[in-house]
Amino acid sequence: MPRSVNSVASKARRKKIFKQTKGYFGARKNVLTVAINALEKGLVYAYRDRKTNKRNFRALWIQRINAGVREHGLSYSEFIGKLNQKGIALNRKVLADLAMNHPKAFAEVVKTVNK
């Protein structure tokens, strides 16, 4: 009996890999074993950097809030402490946006916290 090979499925698997590695340099886009390695590594980096991205943005927001609060004579930690005491539920992303783009509104938040 002849050997049966499911070429449809194996071709589909290869196509899936090559579709994901489209745009890679050199053999990374068209040699199956190299493409698989490059794709796996790329997916690992993507997973890792989604987490890193969140850390980086939180750090940026904190720096922006700190810069905005320093103009009003407070430090970041004092401001956040007082914010929590007053029960004002604004997250760092919103506070950073206010500090950068709406300084008057941010000044009102700082005044409310300082009372």
DSSP file (Angstrom, degrees, kcal/mol; ACC not computed):
  #  RESIDUE AA STRUCTURE BP1 BP2  ACC     N-H-->O    O-->H-N    N-H-->O    O-->H-N    TCO  KAPPA ALPHA  PHI   PSI    X-CA   Y-CA   Z-CA
    1    1 A M              0   0    0      0, 0.0     3,-0.1     0, 0.0     2,-0.0   0.000 360.0 360.0 360.0 134.0    0.0    0.0    0.0
    2    2 A P        -     0   0    0      0, 0.0     2,-0.3     0, 0.0     0, 0.0  -0.305 360.0 -98.0 -70.8 153.9    1.4    3.4   -0.9
    3    3 A R        -     0   0    0      1,-0.1     2,-0.5    -2,-0.0     0, 0.0  -0.523  35.6-138.9 -71.6 131.5    2.3    5.9    1.8
    4    4 A S        -     0   0    0     -2,-0.3     2,-0.5    -3,-0.1    -1,-0.1  -0.820  20.2-173.9 -96.9 127.3   -0.4    8.5    2.3
    5    5 A V        -     0   0    0     -2,-0.5     2,-1.8     5,-0.0     3,-0.2  -0.981  23.0-140.9-123.6 126.1    0.7   12.1    2.8
    6    6 A N     >  +     0   0    0     -2,-0.5     4,-1.9     1,-0.2     5,-0.2  -0.589  31.6 167.0 -86.1  81.0   -1.7   14.8    3.7
    7    7 A S  H  >  +     0   0    0     -2,-1.8     4,-2.3     1,-0.2     5,-0.2   0.776  68.7  63.1 -69.9 -25.3   -0.2   17.5    1.5
    8    8 A V  H  > S+     0   0    0     -3,-0.2     4,-1.9     2,-0.2    -1,-0.2   0.944 107.6  41.6 -63.9 -46.9   -3.1   19.8    1.9
    9    9 A A  H  > S+     0   0    0      2,-0.2     4,-2.3     1,-0.2    -2,-0.2   0.910 115.6  48.8 -68.7 -42.3   -2.6   20.2    5.6
   10   10 A S  H  X S+     0   0    0     -4,-1.9     4,-2.2     1,-0.2    -1,-0.2   0.884 111.4  50.2 -67.5 -36.3    1.2   20.5    5.5
   11   11 A K  H  X S+     0   0    0     -4,-2.3     4,-2.7     2,-0.2    -1,-0.2   0.898 110.1  51.2 -64.8 -39.8    0.9   23.1    2.7
   12   12 A A  H  X S+     0   0    0     -4,-1.9     4,-2.2    -5,-0.2    -2,-0.2   0.900 108.8  51.1 -64.6 -40.4   -1.6   25.0    4.9
   13   13 A R  H  X S+     0   0    0     -4,-2.3     4,-1.9     2,-0.2    -2,-0.2   0.928 112.3  46.1 -62.2 -45.2    0.8   24.9    7.9
   14   14 A R  H  X S+     0   0    0     -4,-2.2     4,-2.8     1,-0.2     5,-0.2   0.917 111.2  52.1 -63.2 -43.3    3.6   26.2    5.8
   15   15 A K  H  X S+     0   0    0     -4,-2.7     4,-2.3     1,-0.2    -1,-0.2   0.890 107.0  53.5 -60.6 -38.8    1.4   28.9    4.3
   16   16 A K  H  X S+     0   0    0     -4,-2.2     4,-1.5     2,-0.2    -1,-0.2   0.916 111.7  44.8 -62.3 -43.7    0.3   30.0    7.8
   17   17 A I  H  X S+     0   0    0     -4,-1.9     4,-1.7     1,-0.2    -2,-0.2   0.941 114.2  48.2 -65.7 -47.5    4.0   30.4    8.9
   18   18 A F  H  < S+     0   0    0     -4,-2.8     4,-0.2     1,-0.2    -1,-0.2   0.826 108.1  55.6 -66.3 -30.5    5.0   32.2    5.7
   19   19 A K  H >< S+     0   0    0     -4,-2.3     3,-0.8    -5,-0.2    -1,-0.2   0.900 109.8  46.3 -66.3 -39.0    2.1   34.6    5.9
   20   20 A Q  H 3< S+     0   0    0     -4,-1.5    -2,-0.2     1,-0.2    -1,-0.2   0.787 113.1  49.1 -73.8 -27.2    3.1   35.6    9.5
   21   21 A T  T >< S+     0   0    0     -4,-1.7     3,-2.2     8,-0.1    -1,-0.2   0.293  78.1 134.8 -95.9  10.8    6.8   36.1    8.4
   22   22 A K  T <  S+     0   0    0     -3,-0.8     3,-0.1     1,-0.3    -3,-0.1  -0.388  70.2  26.8 -59.7 130.0    6.0   38.2    5.4
   23   23 A G  T 3  S+     0   0    0      1,-0.4    -1,-0.3    -2,-0.1     6,-0.1   0.298  88.4 131.7  98.3  -9.7    8.3   41.2    5.4
   24   24 A Y    <   -     0   0    0     -3,-2.2    -1,-0.4     1,-0.1     2,-0.3  -0.333  62.9 -98.7 -71.2 161.5   11.1   39.5    7.3
   25   25 A F    >   -     0   0    0      3,-0.1     3,-1.5    -3,-0.1    -1,-0.1  -0.620  69.5 -35.0 -88.1 138.0   14.7   39.8    5.8
   26   26 A G  G >  S-     0   0    0     -2,-0.3     3,-1.5     1,-0.3     4,-0.4  -0.207 124.8  -4.4  63.3-138.0   16.3   37.1    3.7
   27   27 A A  G >> S+     0   0    0      1,-0.3     4,-2.0     2,-0.2     3,-0.5   0.625 115.5  83.8 -69.3 -13.1   15.7   33.5    4.4
   28   28 A R  G <4 S+     0   0    0     -3,-1.5    -1,-0.3     1,-0.2    -2,-0.2   0.712  96.2  42.6 -64.5 -17.6   13.6   34.3    7.5
   29   29 A K  G <4 S+     0   0    0     -3,-1.5    -1,-0.2    -5,-0.2    -2,-0.2   0.652 126.0  24.5-101.8 -16.8   10.6   34.8    5.2
   30   30 A N  T <4 S+     0   0    0     -3,-0.5     2,-0.5    -4,-0.4    -2,-0.2   0.423  97.7  80.9-135.9   4.3   10.9   31.9    2.8
   31   31 A V  S  X S-     0   0    0     -4,-2.0     4,-3.3     1,-0.2     5,-0.3  -0.970  70.2-142.5-112.1 121.5   12.8   29.0    4.3
   32   32 A L  H  > S+     0   0    0     -2,-0.5     4,-2.6     1,-0.2     5,-0.2   0.880  94.2  43.3 -55.0 -52.1   10.5   27.0    6.6
   33   33 A T  H  > S+     0   0    0      1,-0.2     4,-2.0     2,-0.2    -1,-0.2   0.909 118.8  44.6 -64.5 -41.3   12.9   26.1    9.5
   34   34 A V  H  > S+     0   0    0      1,-0.2     4,-2.6     2,-0.2    -1,-0.2   0.901 113.5  51.5 -67.2 -40.5   14.4   29.6    9.6
   35   35 A A  H  X S+     0   0    0     -4,-3.3     4,-2.7    -8,-0.3    -2,-0.2   0.893 108.1  51.4 -64.6 -40.0   11.0   31.2    9.3
   36   36 A I  H  X S+     0   0    0     -4,-2.6     4,-2.6    -5,-0.3     5,-0.2   0.935 112.1  46.6 -62.6 -46.0    9.6   29.1   12.2
   37   37 A N  H  X S+     0   0    0     -4,-2.0     4,-2.3     1,-0.2    -2,-0.2   0.925 114.3  47.1 -61.3 -45.5   12.6   30.1   14.4
   38   38 A A  H  X S+     0   0    0     -4,-2.6     4,-2.3     1,-0.2    -1,-0.2   0.897 113.1  49.3 -64.3 -40.4   12.2   33.8   13.5
   39   39 A L  H  X S+     0   0    0     -4,-2.7     4,-2.5     2,-0.2    -2,-0.2   0.925 110.7  48.8 -66.5 -45.3    8.5   33.7   14.1
   40   40 A E  H  X S+     0   0    0     -4,-2.6     4,-2.0     1,-0.2    -2,-0.2   0.918 113.1  47.8 -60.9 -43.3    8.7   32.1   17.5
   41   41 A K  H  X S+     0   0    0     -4,-2.3     4,-2.4     1,-0.2    -1,-0.2   0.912 111.5  51.0 -63.5 -42.1   11.3   34.5   18.6
   42   42 A G  H  X S+     0   0    0     -4,-2.3     4,-2.3     1,-0.2    -2,-0.2   0.889 109.5  49.7 -62.9 -39.8    9.3   37.4   17.3
   43   43 A L  H  X S+     0   0    0     -4,-2.5     4,-2.3     2,-0.2    -1,-0.2   0.856 109.1  52.5 -68.5 -34.7    6.2   36.2   19.2
   44   44 A V  H  X S+     0   0    0     -4,-2.0     4,-2.5     2,-0.2    -2,-0.2   0.934 111.2  46.8 -63.9 -46.0    8.2   35.9   22.4
   45   45 A Y  H  X S+     0   0    0     -4,-2.4     4,-2.9     1,-0.2    -2,-0.2   0.908 111.1  52.4 -61.3 -41.4    9.4   39.5   22.0
   46   46 A A  H  X S+     0   0    0     -4,-2.3     4,-1.4     2,-0.2    -1,-0.2   0.917 111.2  46.3 -62.5 -43.7    5.9   40.6   21.3
   47   47 A Y  H  X S+     0   0    0     -4,-2.3     4,-1.0     2,-0.2     3,-0.3   0.941 115.5  45.9 -63.2 -48.0    4.5   39.0   24.4
   48   48 A R  H >X S+     0   0    0     -4,-2.5     4,-1.8     1,-0.2     3,-0.6   0.917 112.4  50.2 -61.1 -44.3    7.3   40.3   26.6
   49   49 A D  H 3X S+     0   0    0     -4,-2.9     4,-2.3     1,-0.3    -1,-0.2   0.689  97.8  65.7 -77.4 -17.7    7.1   43.8   25.2
   50   50 A R  H 3X S+     0   0    0     -4,-1.4     4,-1.0    -3,-0.3    -1,-0.3   0.885 108.5  42.5 -64.5 -36.2    3.3   44.1   25.7
   51   51 A K  H <X S+     0   0    0     -4,-1.0     4,-1.6    -3,-0.6     3,-0.2   0.911 113.5  51.3 -72.4 -43.4    4.1   43.9   29.4
   52   52 A T  H  X S+     0   0    0     -4,-1.8     4,-2.7     1,-0.2    -2,-0.2   0.868 104.2  58.9 -61.9 -37.1    7.1   46.3   29.1
   53   53 A N  H  X S+     0   0    0     -4,-2.3     4,-2.3     1,-0.2    -1,-0.2   0.894 103.5  51.1 -60.2 -41.2    5.0   48.8   27.3
   54   54 A K  H  X S+     0   0    0     -4,-1.0     4,-2.1    -3,-0.2    -1,-0.2   0.903 110.8  48.9 -63.8 -41.4    2.5   49.0   30.2
   55   55 A R  H  X S+     0   0    0     -4,-1.6     4,-2.3     1,-0.2    -2,-0.2   0.924 110.8  50.6 -62.3 -44.6    5.4   49.6   32.6
   56   56 A N  H  X S+     0   0    0     -4,-2.7     4,-2.2     1,-0.2    -2,-0.2   0.902 110.9  47.9 -62.8 -42.1    6.9   52.3   30.4
   57   57 A F  H  X S+     0   0    0     -4,-2.3     4,-2.7     2,-0.2    -1,-0.2   0.901 109.8  52.1 -68.0 -39.2    3.6   54.2   30.1
   58   58 A R  H  X S+     0   0    0     -4,-2.1     4,-2.2     1,-0.2    -1,-0.2   0.924 110.3  49.2 -61.7 -42.1    3.0   54.1   33.8
   59   59 A A  H  X S+     0   0    0     -4,-2.3     4,-2.1     1,-0.2    -1,-0.2   0.900 110.9  50.4 -62.3 -41.0    6.5   55.6   34.4
   60   60 A L  H  X S+     0   0    0     -4,-2.2     4,-2.2     2,-0.2    -2,-0.2   0.914 109.8  49.9 -63.5 -43.5    5.8   58.3   31.9
   61   61 A W  H  X S+     0   0    0     -4,-2.7     4,-2.6     1,-0.2     5,-0.2   0.909 109.6  51.4 -62.2 -41.3    2.5   59.2   33.5
   62   62 A I  H  X S+     0   0    0     -4,-2.2     4,-2.6     1,-0.2    -1,-0.2   0.907 109.5  50.0 -62.9 -41.9    4.1   59.4   36.9
   63   63 A Q  H  X S+     0   0    0     -4,-2.1     4,-2.3     2,-0.2    -1,-0.2   0.907 111.9  48.0 -62.9 -41.4    6.8   61.7   35.5
   64   64 A R  H  X S+     0   0    0     -4,-2.2     4,-2.2     2,-0.2    -2,-0.2   0.906 112.8  47.4 -67.8 -41.1    4.2   64.0   34.0
   65   65 A I  H  X S+     0   0    0     -4,-2.6     4,-2.7     2,-0.2     5,-0.2   0.929 111.6  51.6 -64.2 -43.9    2.1   64.1   37.1
   66   66 A N  H  X S+     0   0    0     -4,-2.6     4,-2.3     1,-0.2    -2,-0.2   0.916 109.9  48.8 -59.2 -44.7    5.2   64.8   39.2
   67   67 A A  H  X S+     0   0    0     -4,-2.3     4,-0.9     1,-0.2    -1,-0.2   0.905 113.9  46.7 -62.7 -41.4    6.2   67.7   36.9
   68   68 A G  H  < S+     0   0    0     -4,-2.2     4,-0.3     1,-0.2     3,-0.3   0.878 113.7  47.3 -68.2 -37.7    2.7   69.2   37.1
   69   69 A V  H ><>S+     0   0    0     -4,-2.7     3,-1.6     1,-0.2     5,-1.6   0.843 101.8  63.7 -74.5 -34.7    2.4   68.8   40.8
   70   70 A R  H ><5S+     0   0    0     -4,-2.3     3,-1.6     1,-0.3    -1,-0.2   0.827  94.0  62.8 -59.7 -31.7    5.8   70.4   41.5
   71   71 A E  T 3<5S+     0   0    0     -4,-0.9    -1,-0.3     1,-0.3    -2,-0.2   0.745 104.8  48.0 -64.1 -22.1    4.5   73.6   40.0
   72   72 A H  T < 5S-     0   0    0     -3,-1.6    -1,-0.3    -4,-0.3    -2,-0.2   0.228 124.7-101.5-104.9  12.7    2.0   73.7   42.8
   73   73 A G  T < 5S+     0   0    0     -3,-1.6     2,-0.3     1,-0.3    -3,-0.2   0.721  85.0 109.2  81.0  22.5    4.5   73.0   45.6
   74   74 A L      < -     0   0    0     -5,-1.6    -1,-0.3    -8,-0.1     2,-0.2  -0.836  60.9-127.3-121.4 162.7    3.8   69.3   46.2
   75   75 A S     >  -     0   0    0     -2,-0.3     4,-2.3    -3,-0.1     5,-0.2  -0.674  31.0-109.0-100.3 167.4    5.7   66.2   45.4
   76   76 A Y  H  > S+     0   0    0     -2,-0.2     4,-2.7     1,-0.2     5,-0.2   0.925 117.5  49.0 -60.2 -47.0    4.2   63.3   43.6
   77   77 A S  H  > S+     0   0    0      1,-0.2     4,-2.3     2,-0.2    -1,-0.2   0.894 111.7  48.8 -65.9 -39.1    4.0   61.0   46.6
   78   78 A E  H  > S+     0   0    0      2,-0.2     4,-2.6     1,-0.2     5,-0.2   0.923 112.4  49.8 -62.1 -43.9    2.3   63.7   48.7
   79   79 A F  H  X S+     0   0    0     -4,-2.3     4,-2.4     1,-0.2    -2,-0.2   0.932 112.3  45.3 -61.9 -48.1   -0.2   64.4   45.9
   80   80 A I  H  X S+     0   0    0     -4,-2.7     4,-2.2     2,-0.2    -1,-0.2   0.892 112.6  52.4 -65.6 -39.2   -1.1   60.7   45.4
   81   81 A G  H  X S+     0   0    0     -4,-2.3     4,-2.0    -5,-0.2    -2,-0.2   0.933 112.9  43.3 -60.7 -46.6   -1.4   60.2   49.2
   82   82 A K  H  X S+     0   0    0     -4,-2.6     4,-2.4     2,-0.2    -2,-0.2   0.861 110.5  56.8 -68.1 -35.6   -3.7   63.1   49.6
   83   83 A L  H  X>S+     0   0    0     -4,-2.4     5,-2.0    -5,-0.2     4,-0.7   0.913 109.6  45.2 -60.3 -43.8   -5.7   62.1   46.5
   84   84 A N  H  <5S+     0   0    0     -4,-2.2     3,-0.4     2,-0.2    -2,-0.2   0.872 110.5  54.0 -69.6 -37.1   -6.3   58.7   48.1
   85   85 A Q  H  <5S+     0   0    0     -4,-2.0    -2,-0.2     1,-0.2    -1,-0.2   0.906 109.4  47.8 -61.9 -41.8   -7.3   60.2   51.4
   86   86 A K  H  <5S-     0   0    0     -4,-2.4    -1,-0.2    -5,-0.1    -2,-0.2   0.650 111.8-123.5 -74.8 -14.4   -9.9   62.4   49.7
   87   87 A G  T  <5 +     0   0    0     -4,-0.7     2,-0.6    -3,-0.4    -3,-0.2   0.761  52.7 158.9  77.7  24.6  -11.2   59.4   47.8
   88   88 A I      < -     0   0    0     -5,-2.0     2,-1.1    -6,-0.2    -1,-0.3  -0.740  29.5-154.6 -83.8 119.0  -10.7   61.0   44.4
   89   89 A A        +     0   0    0     -2,-0.6     2,-0.5    -3,-0.1    -1,-0.1  -0.559  40.1 136.5-100.8  69.8  -10.6   58.1   41.9
   90   90 A L        -     0   0    0     -2,-1.1    -2,-0.1    -7,-0.0     2,-0.0  -0.965  45.6-137.4-111.1 128.5   -8.6   59.5   39.0
   91   91 A N     >  -     0   0    0     -2,-0.5     4,-2.4     1,-0.1     5,-0.2  -0.300  25.5-103.6 -81.5 171.5   -6.1   57.1   37.6
   92   92 A R  H  > S+     0   0    0      1,-0.2     4,-2.6     2,-0.2     5,-0.2   0.820 117.9  58.2 -66.2 -32.4   -2.5   58.1   36.6
   93   93 A K  H  > S+     0   0    0      2,-0.2     4,-1.9     1,-0.2    -1,-0.2   0.935 110.7  42.0 -62.8 -46.1   -3.3   58.1   32.9
   94   94 A V  H  > S+     0   0    0      2,-0.2     4,-2.6     1,-0.2    -2,-0.2   0.913 114.4  51.1 -67.7 -43.9   -6.1   60.7   33.3
   95   95 A L  H  X S+     0   0    0     -4,-2.4     4,-2.7     1,-0.2    -2,-0.2   0.907 110.0  49.9 -61.2 -41.5   -4.1   62.8   35.8
   96   96 A A  H  X S+     0   0    0     -4,-2.6     4,-2.1     2,-0.2    -1,-0.2   0.896 110.3  50.4 -64.1 -39.9   -1.1   62.9   33.3
   97   97 A D  H  X>S+     0   0    0     -4,-1.9     4,-2.9    -5,-0.2     5,-0.6   0.914 111.8  47.8 -64.6 -42.4   -3.4   64.0   30.5
   98   98 A L  H  X5S+     0   0    0     -4,-2.6     4,-1.7     1,-0.2     8,-0.4   0.927 111.2  50.9 -62.5 -44.2   -4.8   66.7   32.7
   99   99 A A  H  <5S+     0   0    0     -4,-2.7    -1,-0.2    -5,-0.2    -2,-0.2   0.876 119.8  35.6 -62.2 -37.6   -1.3   67.9   33.7
  100  100 A M  H  <5S+     0   0    0     -4,-2.1    -2,-0.2    -5,-0.2    -1,-0.2   0.934 133.0  19.9 -81.3 -48.9   -0.1   68.0   30.1
  101  101 A N  H  <5S+     0   0    0     -4,-2.9    -3,-0.2    -5,-0.2    -2,-0.2   0.660 129.3  36.1-104.1 -19.3   -3.1   69.2   28.1
  102  102 A H     X< +     0   0    0     -4,-1.7     4,-2.2    -5,-0.6     3,-0.3  -0.566  59.0 165.8-135.9  71.3   -5.5   70.9   30.6
  103  103 A P  H  > S+     0   0    0      0, 0.0     4,-2.3     0, 0.0     5,-0.1   0.814  76.6  55.6 -61.0 -31.9   -3.3   72.7   33.2
  104  104 A K  H  > S+     0   0    0      2,-0.2     4,-1.7     1,-0.2     5,-0.1   0.927 109.6  45.6 -67.4 -43.3   -6.3   74.7   34.6
  105  105 A A  H  > S+     0   0    0     -3,-0.3     4,-1.8     1,-0.2    -1,-0.2   0.890 112.9  51.2 -65.2 -38.8   -8.3   71.6   35.3
  106  106 A F  H  X S+     0   0    0     -4,-2.2     4,-2.4    -8,-0.4    -2,-0.2   0.888 106.4  54.6 -65.2 -38.2   -5.2   69.9   36.9
  107  107 A A  H  X S+     0   0    0     -4,-2.3     4,-2.5     1,-0.2    -1,-0.2   0.875 106.5  52.2 -62.5 -36.9   -4.7   73.0   39.1
  108  108 A E  H  X S+     0   0    0     -4,-1.7     4,-2.5     2,-0.2    -1,-0.2   0.892 108.0  50.7 -65.6 -39.8   -8.3   72.6   40.3
  109  109 A V  H  X S+     0   0    0     -4,-1.8     4,-2.1     2,-0.2    -2,-0.2   0.923 111.1  48.7 -62.3 -43.8   -7.6   68.9   41.2
  110  110 A V  H  X S+     0   0    0     -4,-2.4     4,-2.2     2,-0.2    -2,-0.2   0.906 110.9  50.5 -63.7 -41.6   -4.5   70.0   43.1
  111  111 A K  H  X S+     0   0    0     -4,-2.5     4,-1.2     2,-0.2    -2,-0.2   0.924 110.0  50.4 -61.0 -44.2   -6.5   72.7   45.0
  112  112 A T  H  < S+     0   0    0     -4,-2.5     3,-0.3     1,-0.2    -1,-0.2   0.894 112.2  47.4 -60.0 -40.7   -9.2   70.2   45.9
  113  113 A V  H  < S+     0   0    0     -4,-2.1    -1,-0.2     1,-0.2    -2,-0.2   0.861 110.1  52.8 -69.3 -36.1   -6.5   67.8   47.2
  114  114 A N  H  <        0   0    0     -4,-2.2    -1,-0.2     1,-0.2    -2,-0.2   0.661 360.0 360.0 -76.1 -17.6   -4.8   70.6   49.2
  115  115 A K     <        0   0    0     -4,-1.2    -1,-0.2    -3,-0.3    -2,-0.1   0.516 360.0 360.0 -62.8 360.0   -7.9   71.7   51.1
